[in-house]
Amino acid sequence: EQLTIALLETLTKTAVITYDQLKTGILRLFEDMEDIQLDVPNVCEQLQSLLKQLESKKIVNQDISSKVPQKNRKRSTNGDENNK
């Protein structure tokens, strides 16, 4: 976790990646959380911890960390879609 934080801090401070690129990457991660949870059941807790530390180091803002998916989020399916 500390290595990830150090990497992201270096990449953003040296302008290798922009804040918008970092935000886009993290939001893509959020979109794939349900699939990631299959392999890493505690990914929500790990991500929340990581984002809290990134926020405290002012690498990310509240606009990203406030969008983290909650644990055990279920995909909503329409019964009609399953019968097609």
N, C-alpha and C positions, 0 to 999 in steps of 0.2 A: 504494500500500500504506500509506504513512504517513497519507494522508488518511482511509483506511478506519479505521485504528487510532485516529486522533484523533476521528473521528465516534463510534465505538463507546465510546471512553473517555468522551466528553462525555455520550452518551445514558445510559450506566450510572451515571455519577457524579451526574447531575442527576435520576435516577430516572424518566426518560422511558420507559425500558424496564427491566424487572427482569432479574436474572441468569437466572432461569428462562426468561424470554422469549428472551433471547440464546442460551441453551443450546438451546432448542427450535428456533430458527432455524438454528443451526449444525448440529444433528443432522439437520434436514431437508435441508440442503445435502449432508451426507454421503450421505443416501439417494439423491440424484440425481447422484452423482459419475460414474457410468458414462456417463450421458447428457451431462453437462458435458464429459467427456473427449473426446467426439467433436468438439467445437468448440474446446476448450482442452486440448490434449494434456498440457501440464505443470501442470494444475490441482492435482495432488497436491502437487507441490513448492511451488507458490505458497501453497497452503493451509497446509502445514506451516510455512512461513516466517512466515506471518501469525499462526498460532496460537502459535508460539514467542514472537513479539514481544508478543502479547496476554497470554500467560502471564507473561512477564517484567515486564510493567506491572501485573500482578495484576488484569487485566480478566476473564480466564478462569482456571479451575483445571485441574488435571491430569485431572479427571473428563471434560472435554470433549476435550482434546488427545489423550488416550490412545485415543479412539475413532475417530480419523481413518482412513478407508479407505486401504489400501495400493495402490500403483500396479499397474496391469494386473490388477485383480481381475476375474474373469470371472463372468458370471451362470451359475449352475448350472441346467441344464435336464435334464429327464428325457426320454429318448428316446421313451417312450410318449406324452408330451404333444405331441411334434412330429408324431406320426402320427395325431392326432385330426382 
